[in-house]
Amino acid sequence: MANIREWRMPEHILAVDDDECQRSDMARLVASFGYDVTTAIDGQDALDKLKICSPNAILADLVMPRMDGFALLKELGARGEQIPTIILTAMGAVEHAISIVHDLKAYWFLEKPVQPGVLRTLLERAVQQSTLRKVAEGLRQQLSYQGVLGELVGSSQPMMEIYSLIRQVAPTSASVLISGESGTGKELVARAIHGLSPRRDGPFVAVNCAALPETLMESELFGHEKGSFTGAAGRHEGCFEQANNGTLLLDEIAEMPIGTQAKLLRVIEESKVRRIGGSSDIAISVRVLAATNRPPHQAIGERHLREDLFYRLNVFHVSLPPLRERKQDIPAIASALLIHLNRKHGCRVTGLSPDVLNWFALSTWPGNVRELRNLLERAAILAGEGEIQMSHLPGLAAAPKPVVTLQPAPDNVLQVPVGRSMNEVEEAYLRLTLKHAHNNKRRAAEMLGLCLRTLHNKLRTYEHDKVRSAAGGSE
């Protein structure tokens, strides 16, 4: 049988030149290298062609009418397109081409007339870079299906839903509002969105609105000119300019003064920013992500968040679950944290003892993953090596007693901590049965083998005991 070579689609090159003869010659030369070729007459035509094709690399003339190679690269950067672009330049424009490679991150430049061997080598390398980027993107997605996305860890159902939302919104330019309790990992979600977006090679800038004094808020966001206010000793680029062609995270957005929120809305709407004391607007291309630990509608009702800004930011909403609702992720999160902590402190901690895991399962984690990290950091330093034991965890004298298993109980199974009284177990089981019966007391009584009156009497007893306990045990 004849050998059958592995077949694959040829790589695609977009060739851009306003001169018809040079464009045709370039297309024939590139096709002779084994690439599929699409041609465009200028930068604007190239942008239109990107709507119908996905090239592995772009060959673009520098000087063209309507939109030249410089403007094309600038627009590609603003859109977050990461397509390796080789600029073709005539004699005398080499210095300009070098600045384009440096400032606009073109892949490289070639002088005309092009030497076929050099062009072929550059295209091979550019296509390889493009392929590696796509492979890396595929690996990132594969990891997310296995419970890891960026620095986020967890394979519970709530986290898998978060990963799915991130994968859906990351390739777009939509604003995202990330909500969740403090310590749940809102900035990690923002970084994952940035890392999977076309802007991944651009800057990621995070600003904590709660940590900025009101008097400095606008200067940090929008920048200022020298002498615009007392203490302005020089020009300062604000966060929007620093994040140009990248992503800006506005953390704790509900802590921003209402007046500043109005100015922020205008900047987002117009994609222009004016420094304090400046006389002209500066065009920017920034993807804005925002985070808050307040429930958004509550923040609006309490006048901490402007409603119009909320609607502008809440194009896409990601709500992070607290750690207490995904405790089955704790072993994986702890393992990932310990790898980092071992490197940071020179430790050789291998994991957590069963008692520690069980104690973690029963804890409510009001500080969420941040609390877990801080606890593990101290414990890792104390342990030094081997497993972290209960003796390495501080202040656990009043801690709840450990449960038998770390695995979360299904909705219809009662998980009982060791050492609880029989009355507590009975009440917990009765209430779980009521919940399972959708609070239908007659149905719950039948399931428990009790008469309806007995069930009512038990419920009254539980409530009476709570009142006595709250009153210190006195009648």
Steps between C-alpha positions, in 0.01 A plus 500: 500500500626846413597723786238760575643830618321682779277764341439839655367833388773732366576810703340823384677828420333839445700712250425875503628739230335782302708433186321236294813362334698476825199349676461230232872422496503474879196268499663269243827491693332422833279234336816335362610450862190285558278756672143599421489871418233768533578847362386847607549839331570697820470490877126558507442221249721276714284566806191413294664176382570401862124465545497206257846345542737425785858535372803358676704804397466831315729654236427872475649785297594801712384779268139469376208738449194508728664284768876430492697229676561717803127568550420133434735385776360761736144383434596133538653585838191692606283201409727263687582299187819297555587423137874512416541781244798553272530854365636556147680830451678679220854631522535799730216399734698245700531721807124551503445126460729424796300739718183320393647166606594650836194714574217307332649153541514404134661157457776636273561709189649435156637740244370491144579329273446200724749214496292179469722294731488757777123542464447126513701467820318791667160361400589156638597653834197731510263212423672285763447775759134525402459123524669484842266772627197299385641182659556687827143627485378144447703377798358777717149395406582133561632583847182691578297189422717317754442752776774758443462832319782749541551525874146379573478147638200274559294239319173546689187570299491870600861549383448311176215739426732795575762358260236466231395864543863615485565304180190650340567864586881513478529519117255791484549867585202508739524663842468251787375555854644247746325469835570286803599514865845626597766236443313296239747579222341781298835631376598147396185485286594834343852376427360180346271704274797716395723195449251335264417819312654640180654768725705249697831648384390848607520638855274386784452781751306451825399793719336459841245781526457439873870561567524836320433824690215693341734795432731279289239281333460702179873559465569126525225415251531777244850642562605863542720765344787672676379780726133405469469495881719540806759223503469420126875527436485326162274340242335176613333240281186362661389138511307529173809611310712234673249234392476620139458203260453279806262445790414717800347347814313744724487304824244595766324728253219571749754677725571762234348845571175556309637814332801310368269223376327753271836599346599136472182423306582771249853367446368148441230620261728725293825298519677828573664632813613849595765545766429740786624837378517376141354683203436212261356149505719191457355209303528167683415138429439334835282209600342581835427234760350591838466311827302551817446309824160667542195343332464736199132583541553559872786738415269688263222519759742633762635757248847354498480423128348709224228310317613622155859394572375162621317438171807605302728266695254215538504398134611161632476393864713242680393421857761307700381245757642518855736224607241353740286411194780309326689327782580203277750731326700557820752213450585619147518866606720411798736296279538790255558747783758276667703476179524880498567525875774237486680706236444824687625382839735215406274240667442136403139456610339201325135548588237504772428232757154337499409682822584836344301417187202400712526818706516707181184327379305614805627859508282775353790703353365855536823625337470245218812397303700794638438372854602150394819632343598701807435203727707268280786748476549510877450124529753429222763712674436322831500152344802556278461160334267201484127528563333792674349376827236651726780615730624730223168686480466790744207587725290187454398454862145609420498340157216269401561130537603322181258309282573151382540585129592796288264410219194728490177327594226481235187705569318193630777373732566623853868565576550483878810635677647277766394581856155654434218416743216271395254789531707705254520204260123443524423867430742513208353185347144622548573835337682333210197279443275807505721664239488185287119505525497869391379599849188283469465395866244227431726340240806537730312335789411205276864464392615508865233257619351764736153634542457864393438614861828345619688679223344834599584438866864427417531816291353707784744340744795591276386862477437514876852369567647769273314775687621362836856478370490858374371614841785327679295198600251683723126476452 
